[in-house]
Amino acid sequence: MQAMTFFHDAWASAPAPIPSSARALPSPSPSWAPADLHMRRSESDKSVVLVSFSLGRLTVLTRAELAVARWASAGHSNPSIASVRRTSTHTVARQMATILSKLRIGARLELATMAELVPWSPPRLRIQSPPSLPLDSLLLDEGPAIDPPEIVRIWYSMALGHCHTLAAADTGNTGHVAIRCGSGRHVNWQVLSERQREILALVADGFAQKVIGMTLGLASATVSSAMDSARKRLGFASPAHLLRAYCGARALS
């Protein structure tokens, strides 16, 4: 009964169906969950969730590029990434160009739609070398596996930015993250206009704003303005936060 109640609540707060005009574009229909996603409770601290998942396409990136991609996916600008990385804005811009090319995406905002980047958030506003997994007792902590309905709830919490990263490490093709989930907030997607939902759905499917504008008969600036208005109406800090949350809500619907 509890699981049924959760899925009803998730459906009620999920984005409305994509308007018919948006369906005119052939959607890539990406699966918005990384492969081999597993979660378990920490044995020593029940409030801590241990997450493991396949890094998938992120494995084509170097360690430095992956760090930059993670910061960018969380909505940080090149200057802010350069500051915490203690490098130049030019270096970050060059790395971003390489990242987009390797991942075969057209804009940095698309990073927010990549499932492999969701189980990560900036650790206290600085980048550190990933801890050595054998020496990180928190990530090695064993505990009971989490049931699928709870995994869905936690996944959505991560997409909404309600989880705090405690530790993270990559081993081979697998990412490991220890998180603590905070209290969430209800997102009423229905307050968005039909046009805003239409544009948001297409951006989430990876279409460039210029292509969306041409398809809908709008200027690129109008598409960008609609995204920003949706962000402000729902109270998200950046378009990346809005897009990541939307992808999570849509996956539940």
Sequence and secondary structure as in RCSB ss.txt:
>XXXX:A:sequence
MQAMTFFHDAWASAPAPIPSSARALPSPSPSWAPADLHMRRSESDKSVVLVSFSLGRLTVLTRAELAVARWASAG
HSNPSIASVRRTSTHTVARQMATILSKLRIGARLELATMAELVPWSPPRLRIQSPPSLPLDSLLLDEGPAIDPPE
IVRIWYSMALGHCHTLAAADTGNTGHVAIRCGSGRHVNWQVLSERQREILALVADGFAQKVIGMTLGLASATVSS
AMDSARKRLGFASPAHLLRAYCGARALS
>XXXX:A:secstr
 HHHHHHHHHHHHS     GGGGGS       S TT EEEE SS TTEEEEEEE GGGGGS HHHHHHHHHHHTT
  HHHHHHHHTS HHHHHHHHHHHHHHHT S GGGGGG GGGTT   STT       GGG HHHH    B  HHH
HHHHHHHHHTT EEEEEEEEETTEEEEEEEE       GGGS HHHHHHHHHHHTT  HHHHHHHHT  HHHHHH
HHHHHHHHHT SSHHHHHHHHHHHHHH 
